[in-house]
Amino acid sequence: MNNNNYIVIMAGGVGSRFWPMSTEAKPKQFLDVLGIGKSLLQQTVARFKSIAPANNILIVTSANYKQLVTEQCPELLESNILLEPCMRNTAPCIAYAAYKIKGVNPNANIVVAPSDHLITNEAEFVRIIENGLKFTANNDTLLTLGIQPHRPETGYGYIQADLINNGKLTINNKKEAVQIGSEGESCETMQNMAPNFPPSGGSEGGICKVASFKEKPNLETAKTYLSEGNYFWNSGIFLWSLKSILSAFENDLPEVATLFAKGESVYNTNKEQAFIDEMFPTCMNISIDYGIMEKADNIYVQPADFGWSDLGTWGSLWEKRERNQQGNTVVGEKVHVFESSNCIVNMPKDKKVVIQGLQDFIVVEDNDVLLICKKEEEQRIKEFRATVLED
C-alpha cells in the first residue's frame, strides 16, 4: 500500500431521487439500501482500505451529517471529516480536500469518489484504481473512470474517448466481445492498437485522451454511442496527483483556488473549521465537470467494467436486487404480491401490505410517506417530494 495514496469521498448529497426512504435528515449514502447490514458510505470506505491507509481517507460532507459519519465510520480520523457549512457542488468540495491534503503530503496521489455507488466486482475495481494511480503518479493528467456501457442508457452522462489522437481504443479487460445494441449484436474487440499515451503512460489499461463529455442523451443517441464503442458512462470517479489538480484549479477556476489557498496556514489546525464556515458560503457553486473537466486539455479516461451503478433511482436498485420469477423485488416481512410483475416494493418490517395487478411500479413506504409510482415516471420523484414537503 502506497502512503502517498489519498481517498476523498464526497458524501454531502441529499439523495432526493431515493425519497421517501432517503431524506434530508438521513440521505441515501447513510442507508443500508441493499439490505446487507452496511450503509453505502460504509461499503465505500471499506472498498478503499486496501488502496490507502485509513488515515488517508477523507470524507467531505455537510456539517449536519457529522454525527452520522462518525457513527458509521469510527475508524477514520475525526480531522479527516471535512464539514461544509452549505452546499456548493463538487468543485469547492474537491478544492477544500486538495488544499487540506497539501498541508500534509505535497506528493499525494488522490482518488475522488462518490459515497453512494454500487460496485459488484470489487477486486476488479481495486485493480483499475491501482492501475490509474500509477498512471497519474507519472503523468500530469486528470483521469476519470469511464464505465463500459452494456445498454443504451439515457440516465447517465457519457465520455467520448478520442480515437483520432489515440488510435483504436484498447478495452482494459481484454474481453473477447462486447454486446451492443438493443438486439444484442456483438462488435469486434478493440484491442490491437494501444492509445498514444503520454511518455510514461505505456499501454496501461486502455487509458486514452478524452474528446468530449456528453450530457444525458435521448434513446436514439444512446444507441449510437453504444454502437460506436468509444463512449463510456461518466462514473464521477476521478484520479489525479495533488500537483495536477491544484494546477487545474489555478488555471481553470482561479477564484476557487484563491479562496482555498487563503486557508493554507490553518488547515489541519483547530482554526480550520472557523475559516471554512466563514469562507465556504462565499465560494461559487460549480461542479468539477463544468469547472475543470470540460475545460482542461489533459483529461484522460480509463475504460472500466466492474459492475458499477450509481444507484441513483429506485429503478437502478431494482436492477441490482435479487428478483423473483415475476421480476419483483420485495423488502418487507408481511408483503403479499399477486398478479404483479417487475415491481420494486420496500415496506417497513411489520407493515401488512397486499398488492395486486401492478406492472413496473415502485411501491415504497418510509418516514410516514407512501409512494406508488410507475418506474418509467421515477424521474418525477423529486417533483413529488417537493410537493409533499410543501404540505
C-alpha positions as a Markdown table, in Angstrom:
| # | Residue | x | y | z |
|---|---|---|---|---|
| 1 | Met | 0.0 | 0.0 | 0.0 |
| 2 | Asn | 1.4 | 3.4 | -1.0 |
| 3 | Asn | 1.3 | 6.0 | 1.7 |
| 4 | Asn | 1.0 | 8.7 | -0.9 |
| 5 | Asn | -2.4 | 7.4 | -1.9 |
| 6 | Tyr | -5.3 | 9.5 | -0.6 |
| 7 | Ile | -9.1 | 9.0 | -1.0 |
| 8 | Val | -11.6 | 11.8 | -1.0 |
| 9 | Ile | -15.2 | 10.6 | -0.6 |
| 10 | Met | -18.0 | 13.0 | -1.4 |
| 11 | Ala | -20.9 | 12.4 | 1.0 |
| 12 | Gly | -22.9 | 15.7 | 1.1 |
| 13 | Gly | -25.9 | 14.9 | -1.2 |
| 14 | Val | -29.5 | 14.6 | -0.1 |
| 15 | Gly | -30.5 | 11.7 | -2.3 |
| 16 | Ser | -33.8 | 13.2 | -3.3 |
| 17 | Arg | -34.5 | 10.6 | -6.1 |
| 18 | Phe | -34.5 | 7.8 | -3.4 |
| 19 | Trp | -37.3 | 9.5 | -1.5 |
| 20 | Pro | -39.2 | 8.7 | 0.7 |
| 21 | Met | -36.5 | 6.3 | 2.2 |
| 22 | Ser | -33.8 | 8.9 | 1.7 |
| 23 | Thr | -34.5 | 12.2 | 3.5 |
| 24 | Glu | -32.6 | 15.4 | 4.1 |
| 25 | Ala | -32.1 | 14.2 | 7.7 |
| 26 | Lys | -30.6 | 10.9 | 6.6 |
| 27 | Pro | -29.8 | 10.7 | 2.9 |
| 28 | Lys | -29.2 | 7.6 | 0.8 |
| 29 | Gln | -25.4 | 7.3 | 1.5 |
| 30 | Phe | -26.2 | 6.6 | 5.2 |
| 31 | Leu | -28.8 | 3.9 | 4.4 |
| 32 | Asp | -28.5 | 0.2 | 4.0 |
| 33 | Val | -30.4 | 0.2 | 0.8 |
| 34 | Leu | -29.1 | -3.2 | -0.3 |
| 35 | Gly | -30.2 | -4.9 | 3.0 |
| 36 | Ile | -26.7 | -6.2 | 3.8 |
| 37 | Gly | -26.1 | -4.6 | 7.1 |
| 38 | Lys | -23.9 | -1.8 | 5.8 |
| 39 | Ser | -24.7 | 1.7 | 4.5 |
| 40 | Leu | -23.5 | 2.7 | 1.1 |
| 41 | Leu | -20.9 | 5.0 | 2.8 |
| 42 | Gln | -19.6 | 2.2 | 4.9 |
| 43 | Gln | -19.2 | 0.0 | 1.8 |
| 44 | Thr | -17.4 | 2.8 | 0.0 |
| 45 | Val | -14.9 | 3.3 | 2.9 |
| 46 | Ala | -14.3 | -0.5 | 3.1 |
| 47 | Arg | -13.6 | -0.7 | -0.6 |
| 48 | Phe | -10.8 | 1.8 | -0.4 |
| 49 | Lys | -9.0 | 0.4 | 2.7 |
| 50 | Ser | -6.8 | -1.8 | 0.5 |
| 51 | Ile | -5.7 | 1.2 | -1.6 |
| 52 | Ala | -4.9 | 3.8 | 1.0 |
| 53 | Pro | -4.2 | 3.8 | 4.8 |
| 54 | Ala | -7.3 | 4.6 | 6.9 |
| 55 | Asn | -5.6 | 7.8 | 8.0 |
| 56 | Asn | -5.5 | 8.9 | 4.3 |
| 57 | Ile | -9.3 | 8.6 | 3.8 |
| 58 | Leu | -11.2 | 11.9 | 3.9 |
| 59 | Ile | -14.9 | 12.3 | 3.8 |
| 60 | Val | -16.4 | 15.7 | 2.7 |
| 61 | Thr | -20.0 | 16.1 | 3.9 |
| 62 | Ser | -22.5 | 18.6 | 5.3 |
| 63 | Ala | -21.9 | 19.8 | 8.8 |
| 64 | Asn | -25.4 | 18.4 | 9.5 |
| 65 | Tyr | -24.1 | 14.8 | 8.9 |
| 66 | Lys | -21.1 | 14.9 | 11.2 |
| 67 | Gln | -22.6 | 12.6 | 13.7 |
| 68 | Leu | -23.8 | 10.1 | 11.1 |
| 69 | Val | -20.3 | 9.9 | 9.6 |
| 70 | Thr | -18.6 | 9.5 | 12.9 |
| 71 | Glu | -21.0 | 6.8 | 14.0 |
| 72 | Gln | -20.8 | 4.9 | 10.8 |
| 73 | Cys | -17.0 | 5.3 | 10.2 |
| 74 | Pro | -15.4 | 5.3 | 13.6 |
| 75 | Glu | -12.1 | 4.1 | 12.2 |
| 76 | Leu | -11.5 | 7.4 | 10.4 |
| 77 | Leu | -9.7 | 10.3 | 12.0 |
| 78 | Glu | -12.2 | 13.0 | 13.1 |
| 79 | Ser | -10.0 | 15.6 | 11.5 |
| 80 | Asn | -10.5 | 13.8 | 8.2 |
| 81 | Ile | -14.2 | 14.5 | 8.2 |
| 82 | Leu | -14.5 | 17.8 | 6.3 |
| 83 | Leu | -17.7 | 19.7 | 7.1 |
| 84 | Glu | -19.3 | 22.0 | 4.6 |
| 85 | Pro | -21.5 | 24.7 | 6.1 |
| 86 | Cys | -23.6 | 24.8 | 2.9 |
| 87 | Met | -23.8 | 23.1 | -0.4 |
| 88 | Arg | -21.6 | 24.4 | -3.2 |
| 89 | Asn | -21.4 | 21.5 | -5.6 |
| 90 | Thr | -18.3 | 19.3 | -6.3 |
| 91 | Ala | -15.6 | 21.7 | -7.3 |
| 92 | Pro | -15.4 | 23.6 | -3.9 |
| 93 | Cys | -15.6 | 20.3 | -2.1 |
| 94 | Ile | -12.7 | 18.8 | -4.1 |
| 95 | Ala | -10.6 | 22.0 | -3.7 |
| 96 | Tyr | -11.1 | 22.0 | 0.0 |
| 97 | Ala | -9.8 | 18.5 | 0.3 |
| 98 | Ala | -6.9 | 19.1 | -2.0 |
| 99 | Tyr | -5.6 | 22.1 | -0.1 |
| 100 | Lys | -6.0 | 20.3 | 3.2 |
| 101 | Ile | -4.0 | 17.3 | 1.8 |
| 102 | Lys | -1.4 | 19.7 | 0.5 |
| 103 | Gly | -0.5 | 20.7 | 4.1 |
| 104 | Val | 0.2 | 17.0 | 5.0 |
| 105 | Asn | 1.6 | 15.5 | 1.8 |
| 106 | Pro | 2.6 | 17.5 | -1.2 |
| 107 | Asn | 3.3 | 14.3 | -3.1 |
| 108 | Ala | -0.2 | 12.9 | -2.7 |
| 109 | Asn | -1.9 | 10.9 | -5.4 |
| 110 | Ile | -5.7 | 11.2 | -5.0 |
| 111 | Val | -8.9 | 9.3 | -5.8 |
| 112 | Val | -12.1 | 11.3 | -5.6 |
| 113 | Ala | -15.3 | 9.2 | -5.5 |
| 114 | Pro | -19.0 | 9.5 | -4.6 |
| 115 | Ser | -20.1 | 7.8 | -1.4 |
| 116 | Asp | -23.3 | 6.1 | -2.7 |
| 117 | His | -22.3 | 4.0 | -5.7 |
| 118 | Leu | -22.5 | 0.2 | -6.0 |
| 119 | Ile | -19.6 | -1.9 | -7.1 |
| 120 | Thr | -20.2 | -5.6 | -7.5 |
| 121 | Asn | -16.7 | -6.7 | -8.7 |
| 122 | Glu | -14.5 | -5.1 | -6.0 |
| 123 | Ala | -11.3 | -7.0 | -7.0 |
| 124 | Glu | -11.6 | -5.6 | -10.5 |
| 125 | Phe | -12.3 | -2.1 | -9.0 |
| 126 | Val | -9.2 | -2.2 | -6.9 |
| 127 | Arg | -7.1 | -3.3 | -9.9 |
| 128 | Ile | -8.5 | -0.5 | -12.0 |
| 129 | Ile | -7.9 | 2.1 | -9.3 |
| 130 | Glu | -4.3 | 0.9 | -8.6 |
| 131 | Asn | -3.6 | 1.0 | -12.4 |
| 132 | Gly | -5.0 | 4.5 | -12.6 |
| 133 | Leu | -2.9 | 5.7 | -9.7 |
| 134 | Lys | 0.3 | 4.5 | -11.3 |
| 135 | Phe | -0.7 | 6.5 | -14.4 |
| 136 | Thr | -1.5 | 9.7 | -12.5 |
| 137 | Ala | 1.7 | 9.5 | -10.4 |
| 138 | Asn | 3.8 | 9.6 | -13.5 |
| 139 | Asn | 1.8 | 12.0 | -15.7 |
| 140 | Asp | 0.4 | 15.5 | -15.4 |
| 141 | Thr | -3.1 | 14.4 | -16.2 |
| 142 | Leu | -6.6 | 14.3 | -14.8 |
| 143 | Leu | -8.0 | 10.8 | -15.1 |
| 144 | Thr | -11.7 | 9.8 | -15.0 |
| 145 | Leu | -13.1 | 6.3 | -15.0 |
| 146 | Gly | -15.5 | 5.6 | -17.9 |
| 147 | Ile | -17.8 | 2.6 | -17.4 |
| 148 | Gln | -18.2 | 0.2 | -20.4 |
| 149 | Pro | -21.9 | 0.6 | -21.3 |
| 150 | His | -24.0 | -2.6 | -21.6 |
| 151 | Arg | -27.2 | -0.9 | -22.8 |
| 152 | Pro | -28.4 | 2.4 | -24.3 |
| 153 | Glu | -28.7 | 4.2 | -21.0 |
| 154 | Thr | -30.4 | 7.7 | -21.0 |
| 155 | Gly | -29.8 | 8.4 | -17.3 |
| 156 | Tyr | -26.1 | 8.9 | -17.4 |
| 157 | Gly | -23.7 | 11.4 | -19.0 |
| 158 | Tyr | -21.2 | 10.0 | -21.4 |
| 159 | Ile | -17.4 | 10.4 | -22.0 |
| 160 | Gln | -16.2 | 10.2 | -25.6 |
| 161 | Ala | -12.7 | 8.7 | -26.0 |
| 162 | Asp | -10.5 | 10.4 | -28.6 |
| 163 | Leu | -9.8 | 7.8 | -31.3 |
| 164 | Ile | -8.2 | 10.3 | -33.6 |
| 165 | Asn | -5.4 | 11.1 | -31.3 |
| 166 | Asn | -5.2 | 7.7 | -29.7 |
| 167 | Gly | -5.7 | 5.1 | -32.5 |
| 168 | Lys | -8.0 | 2.2 | -31.8 |
| 169 | Leu | -9.3 | 2.0 | -28.2 |
| 170 | Thr | -7.9 | -0.7 | -26.1 |
| 171 | Ile | -10.5 | -2.1 | -23.7 |
| 172 | Asn | -8.8 | -2.7 | -20.4 |
| 173 | Asn | -10.2 | -6.1 | -19.5 |
| 174 | Lys | -9.4 | -7.6 | -23.0 |
| 175 | Lys | -12.8 | -9.2 | -23.2 |
| 176 | Glu | -13.3 | -11.1 | -26.5 |
| 177 | Ala | -16.5 | -9.3 | -27.3 |
| 178 | Val | -18.8 | -6.5 | -26.1 |
| 179 | Gln | -22.6 | -6.8 | -26.5 |
| 180 | Ile | -24.1 | -3.8 | -28.1 |
| 181 | Gly | -27.4 | -2.5 | -29.4 |
| 182 | Ser | -30.9 | -3.3 | -28.4 |
| 183 | Glu | -30.8 | -6.7 | -30.3 |
| 184 | Gly | -27.5 | -7.7 | -28.5 |
| 185 | Glu | -25.4 | -7.9 | -31.7 |
| 186 | Ser | -21.7 | -8.2 | -31.0 |
| 187 | Cys | -18.9 | -5.9 | -32.0 |
| 188 | Glu | -15.3 | -6.7 | -32.6 |
| 189 | Thr | -12.9 | -6.4 | -29.8 |
| 190 | Met | -11.0 | -3.1 | -29.9 |
| 191 | Gln | -7.6 | -4.2 | -28.6 |
| 192 | Asn | -5.0 | -4.2 | -31.3 |
| 193 | Met | -3.5 | -0.7 | -31.2 |
| 194 | Ala | -2.7 | 0.9 | -27.9 |
| 195 | Pro | -3.6 | 4.6 | -27.5 |
| 196 | Asn | -1.0 | 7.2 | -27.9 |
| 197 | Phe | -0.2 | 7.8 | -24.3 |
| 198 | Pro | 1.8 | 10.5 | -22.6 |
| 199 | Pro | 5.5 | 9.5 | -22.5 |
| 200 | Ser | 5.4 | 7.3 | -19.4 |
| 201 | Gly | 1.9 | 6.0 | -19.9 |
| 202 | Gly | 2.7 | 2.9 | -21.9 |
| 203 | Ser | -0.3 | 0.9 | -22.7 |
| 204 | Glu | -1.7 | 1.0 | -19.2 |
| 205 | Gly | -5.3 | -0.3 | -19.1 |
| 206 | Gly | -6.5 | 1.3 | -22.3 |
| 207 | Ile | -6.2 | 4.8 | -20.9 |
| 208 | Cys | -6.7 | 7.4 | -23.6 |
| 209 | Lys | -7.4 | 11.0 | -24.1 |
| 210 | Val | -11.0 | 12.4 | -23.7 |
| 211 | Ala | -12.5 | 14.0 | -26.8 |
| 212 | Ser | -15.6 | 15.4 | -25.1 |
| 213 | Phe | -18.2 | 15.0 | -22.3 |
| 214 | Lys | -21.8 | 14.4 | -23.3 |
| 215 | Glu | -24.9 | 15.3 | -21.4 |
| 216 | Lys | -27.6 | 12.6 | -20.8 |
| 217 | Pro | -28.7 | 11.6 | -24.3 |
| 218 | Asn | -32.1 | 10.5 | -25.7 |
| 219 | Leu | -32.6 | 6.9 | -26.5 |
| 220 | Glu | -31.5 | 7.1 | -30.2 |
| 221 | Thr | -28.4 | 9.0 | -29.3 |
| 222 | Ala | -27.6 | 6.5 | -26.6 |
| 223 | Lys | -27.9 | 3.6 | -29.1 |
| 224 | Thr | -25.5 | 5.4 | -31.4 |
| 225 | Tyr | -23.0 | 5.9 | -28.5 |
| 226 | Leu | -23.2 | 2.2 | -27.7 |
| 227 | Ser | -22.7 | 1.0 | -31.3 |
| 228 | Glu | -19.7 | 3.3 | -31.9 |
| 229 | Gly | -17.8 | 1.7 | -29.0 |
| 230 | Asn | -15.8 | 4.7 | -27.8 |
| 231 | Tyr | -18.4 | 6.2 | -25.4 |
| 232 | Phe | -18.4 | 5.4 | -21.7 |
| 233 | Trp | -20.7 | 6.2 | -18.9 |
| 234 | Asn | -19.4 | 9.0 | -16.7 |
| 235 | Ser | -18.9 | 7.4 | -13.3 |
| 236 | Gly | -17.9 | 10.6 | -11.4 |
| 237 | Ile | -14.8 | 8.9 | -10.1 |
| 238 | Phe | -11.6 | 10.8 | -10.6 |
| 239 | Leu | -7.8 | 10.2 | -10.1 |
| 240 | Trp | -5.0 | 12.8 | -10.2 |
| 241 | Ser | -1.9 | 13.9 | -8.4 |
| 242 | Leu | -2.2 | 16.7 | -6.0 |
| 243 | Lys | 0.1 | 18.9 | -8.2 |
| 244 | Ser | -2.1 | 18.3 | -11.2 |
| 245 | Ile | -5.4 | 19.1 | -9.6 |
| 246 | Leu | -4.1 | 22.2 | -7.9 |
| 247 | Ser | -2.7 | 23.4 | -11.2 |
| 248 | Ala | -6.0 | 22.8 | -12.8 |
| 249 | Phe | -7.8 | 24.9 | -10.2 |
| 250 | Glu | -5.3 | 27.7 | -10.6 |
| 251 | Asn | -5.7 | 27.6 | -14.4 |
| 252 | Asp | -9.5 | 27.0 | -14.8 |
| 253 | Leu | -11.1 | 28.1 | -11.5 |
| 254 | Pro | -8.7 | 30.7 | -10.1 |
| 255 | Glu | -11.4 | 32.2 | -8.0 |
| 256 | Val | -11.9 | 28.9 | -6.2 |
| 257 | Ala | -8.2 | 28.3 | -5.9 |
| 258 | Thr | -7.6 | 31.7 | -4.4 |
| 259 | Leu | -10.3 | 31.3 | -1.8 |
| 260 | Phe | -9.0 | 27.9 | -0.5 |
| 261 | Ala | -5.3 | 28.9 | -0.7 |
| 262 | Lys | -6.0 | 31.6 | 1.9 |
| 263 | Gly | -6.5 | 28.8 | 4.4 |
| 264 | Glu | -3.2 | 27.1 | 4.0 |
| 265 | Ser | -1.9 | 28.3 | 7.3 |
| 266 | Val | -5.0 | 27.0 | 9.2 |
| 267 | Tyr | -5.7 | 23.6 | 7.6 |
| 268 | Asn | -5.1 | 20.7 | 10.0 |
| 269 | Thr | -5.3 | 23.1 | 13.0 |
| 270 | Asn | -8.1 | 24.0 | 15.4 |
| 271 | Lys | -8.8 | 27.1 | 13.3 |
| 272 | Glu | -9.7 | 25.2 | 10.1 |
| 273 | Gln | -13.4 | 24.9 | 10.7 |
| 274 | Ala | -13.9 | 28.6 | 11.6 |
| 275 | Phe | -12.1 | 29.5 | 8.3 |
| 276 | Ile | -14.3 | 27.2 | 6.3 |
| 277 | Asp | -17.5 | 28.3 | 8.0 |
| 278 | Glu | -16.7 | 31.9 | 7.1 |
| 279 | Met | -15.3 | 31.4 | 3.6 |
| 280 | Phe | -17.2 | 28.5 | 2.1 |
| 281 | Pro | -20.5 | 30.3 | 1.6 |
| 282 | Thr | -18.7 | 32.9 | -0.5 |
| 283 | Cys | -17.4 | 30.3 | -2.9 |
| 284 | Met | -19.1 | 29.9 | -6.3 |
| 285 | Asn | -21.5 | 26.9 | -6.8 |
| 286 | Ile | -20.0 | 24.8 | -9.6 |
| 287 | Ser | -19.3 | 21.2 | -10.4 |
| 288 | Ile | -15.9 | 19.8 | -11.1 |
| 289 | Asp | -17.2 | 18.7 | -14.5 |
| 290 | Tyr | -18.2 | 22.2 | -15.7 |
| 291 | Gly | -15.4 | 24.0 | -13.8 |
| 292 | Ile | -12.4 | 21.9 | -14.8 |
| 293 | Met | -13.0 | 18.6 | -16.6 |
| 294 | Glu | -14.7 | 20.2 | -19.7 |
| 295 | Lys | -12.0 | 22.9 | -19.9 |
| 296 | Ala | -8.6 | 21.3 | -19.3 |
| 297 | Asp | -6.7 | 19.8 | -22.1 |
| 298 | Asn | -5.0 | 17.0 | -20.1 |
| 299 | Ile | -8.1 | 14.9 | -19.4 |
| 300 | Tyr | -7.9 | 11.1 | -19.9 |
| 301 | Val | -10.3 | 8.3 | -19.4 |
| 302 | Gln | -9.7 | 4.7 | -18.2 |
| 303 | Pro | -12.3 | 2.3 | -19.5 |
| 304 | Ala | -13.6 | 0.0 | -16.7 |
| 305 | Asp | -16.2 | -2.7 | -16.2 |
| 306 | Phe | -16.6 | -3.7 | -12.5 |
| 307 | Gly | -20.3 | -4.0 | -12.0 |
| 308 | Trp | -21.0 | -0.3 | -11.4 |
| 309 | Ser | -24.2 | 1.5 | -10.7 |
| 310 | Asp | -24.7 | 5.0 | -9.2 |
| 311 | Leu | -27.9 | 3.7 | -7.5 |
| 312 | Gly | -29.4 | 7.0 | -8.4 |
| 313 | Thr | -33.0 | 5.8 | -8.6 |
| 314 | Trp | -35.4 | 3.1 | -7.4 |
| 315 | Gly | -35.2 | 1.6 | -10.9 |
| 316 | Ser | -31.5 | 1.2 | -10.7 |
| 317 | Leu | -31.9 | -0.6 | -7.3 |
| 318 | Trp | -34.5 | -2.9 | -8.8 |
| 319 | Glu | -31.9 | -3.9 | -11.5 |
| 320 | Lys | -29.3 | -4.8 | -8.8 |
| 321 | Arg | -31.5 | -6.6 | -6.2 |
| 322 | Glu | -32.5 | -10.2 | -6.4 |
| 323 | Arg | -35.9 | -10.7 | -8.1 |
| 324 | Asn | -38.4 | -13.5 | -8.1 |
| 325 | Gln | -39.8 | -15.3 | -11.1 |
| 326 | Gln | -42.3 | -12.4 | -11.7 |
| 327 | Gly | -39.4 | -9.9 | -11.7 |
| 328 | Asn | -40.5 | -8.4 | -8.4 |
| 329 | Thr | -38.0 | -7.4 | -5.6 |
| 330 | Val | -39.7 | -7.2 | -2.2 |
| 331 | Val | -38.5 | -5.9 | 1.1 |
| 332 | Gly | -40.9 | -6.4 | 4.0 |
| 333 | Glu | -41.8 | -9.5 | 6.0 |
| 334 | Lys | -45.6 | -9.1 | 5.6 |
| 335 | Val | -45.9 | -8.1 | 2.0 |
| 336 | His | -48.1 | -10.2 | -0.3 |
| 337 | Val | -48.0 | -9.7 | -4.0 |
| 338 | Phe | -50.5 | -11.1 | -6.6 |
| 339 | Glu | -50.6 | -10.8 | -10.4 |
| 340 | Ser | -47.9 | -8.2 | -10.4 |
| 341 | Ser | -44.5 | -8.1 | -12.2 |
| 342 | Asn | -41.3 | -6.1 | -12.4 |
| 343 | Cys | -42.1 | -4.1 | -9.3 |
| 344 | Ile | -39.9 | -2.9 | -6.5 |
| 345 | Val | -41.6 | -3.0 | -3.1 |
| 346 | Asn | -39.9 | -1.6 | 0.0 |
| 347 | Met | -42.1 | -1.7 | 3.1 |
| 348 | Pro | -41.5 | -1.4 | 6.9 |
| 349 | Lys | -40.8 | -4.7 | 8.6 |
| 350 | Asp | -44.1 | -5.1 | 10.3 |
| 351 | Lys | -46.4 | -3.4 | 7.8 |
| 352 | Lys | -49.1 | -5.7 | 6.3 |
| 353 | Val | -49.4 | -5.0 | 2.6 |
| 354 | Val | -51.3 | -6.6 | -0.2 |
| 355 | Ile | -50.5 | -5.6 | -3.8 |
| 356 | Gln | -52.5 | -6.9 | -6.8 |
| 357 | Gly | -52.3 | -6.2 | -10.5 |
| 358 | Leu | -49.3 | -3.8 | -10.8 |
| 359 | Gln | -46.7 | -4.0 | -13.5 |
| 360 | Asp | -43.5 | -1.9 | -13.4 |
| 361 | Phe | -44.3 | 0.0 | -10.3 |
| 362 | Ile | -42.4 | 1.4 | -7.4 |
| 363 | Val | -44.2 | 0.9 | -4.0 |
| 364 | Val | -42.3 | 2.4 | -1.1 |
| 365 | Glu | -43.3 | 3.4 | 2.4 |
| 366 | Asp | -40.9 | 5.2 | 4.8 |
| 367 | Asn | -40.9 | 8.2 | 7.1 |
| 368 | Asp | -44.7 | 8.3 | 7.2 |
| 369 | Val | -44.9 | 8.6 | 3.4 |
| 370 | Leu | -46.3 | 6.0 | 0.9 |
| 371 | Leu | -45.1 | 6.4 | -2.7 |
| 372 | Ile | -46.7 | 4.5 | -5.5 |
| 373 | Cys | -45.2 | 5.4 | -8.8 |
| 374 | Lys | -44.6 | 4.0 | -12.3 |
| 375 | Lys | -41.0 | 3.1 | -12.8 |
| 376 | Glu | -41.0 | 4.9 | -16.1 |
| 377 | Glu | -42.0 | 8.1 | -14.2 |
| 378 | Glu | -39.5 | 7.8 | -11.5 |
| 379 | Gln | -37.6 | 10.9 | -12.6 |
| 380 | Arg | -40.6 | 12.9 | -11.2 |
| 381 | Ile | -39.9 | 11.7 | -7.7 |
| 382 | Lys | -38.0 | 14.9 | -7.0 |
| 383 | Glu | -41.2 | 16.8 | -8.0 |
| 384 | Phe | -43.4 | 14.6 | -5.8 |
| 385 | Arg | -41.0 | 15.1 | -2.9 |
| 386 | Ala | -41.1 | 18.9 | -3.3 |
| 387 | Thr | -44.9 | 18.9 | -3.3 |
| 388 | Val | -45.2 | 16.8 | -0.2 |
| 389 | Leu | -42.6 | 18.9 | 1.7 |
| 390 | Glu | -44.8 | 22.0 | 1.0 |
| 391 | Asp | -47.8 | 20.4 | 2.8 |
